[in-house]
Amino acid sequence: MRISPAKTLAVAVGLFFFTSNLTGSFLPIYFKEQGLELAQIVEILLFTFLVIGLLPLTLLKIVKNFERVISAGMLTTMLFFTVLIYLKSPVILGPAQGVSTATYWPSFNLLQFRLSRSRQRARTISLLSSVIPALASIVGPATGGFIIQNLGFTSLFAVSIILYLVAFLFPTRIHFKREAYKFSIPKSKTFAVFFTTFVIEGLAEASWLAYPFFVYNMSGTVFNRGLVLAASGILVSAFTFLVNWVSDIRRARV
């Protein structure tokens, strides 16, 4: 029985989002427990975002069928957690994390449109970008906190590596159509304003370090922290669904 490309992608991103929520929110805690100072953790994020900002621009110019890069994104994410077990150097971890993020997200966003029909596009994007991530944000942190509390970070990373490998296998089964035209970077003043605003917002973002440490200090243990994040995931998911539901009724975005 042949599974449609959209369903194959749904399974792949479901595994990916679950594993990302299983581990991602605990990384600052892991870095701190490994003896890294706050400046070193910031250094990791600096290298990460430099790669995230520059690599997709390069790949768009040299890679045909850019959506194929999603497989590389899942594979490099698996390799990042493999490296994470053995190395603690910000100069290595930052670019490694940046490559994994910069190759997965742009191609994932593109695939949502490539693999969905126009009549079903809203439902497909809602499923892949809202429903699946919301469910993952509920189950992932609680499961990750439980594994860390009972087995430690190394076991959590080992489980993540296996799940990322399984997720990587699914996009390899998707048949990609030939690219009709290549993407180009907008050169308008509007895009320049957007880009500048995006950079400023990124520099002010608190969810990468301040929020994880705050929740951890308030929770006391990594398991309790996972439960807190799961509870917040439920609230955010319910609120998002309510906003979308009211928007459909009013036929205007609320």
Buried (B, 14 or more C-beta within 10 A) or exposed (E): EEEEBBEBBBBBBBBBBBBBBBBBBBBBBBBBEEEBEEEBBBBBBEBBBBBBBEBBEEBBEEBEEBBBBBBBBBBBBBBBBBBBEEEBEBEBBBBBBBBBBBBBBBBBBBBBEBBBEEEEEEEBBBBBBBBBBBBBBBBBBBBBBBBBBEEEBEEBBBBBBEBBEBBBEBBEEBEBEEBEEEEEEEEEEEEEEEEEEEEEEEEEEEEBBEBBBEBBEEBEEBBBBBBBBBEBBEEBBEEBBEEBEEEEEEEEEE
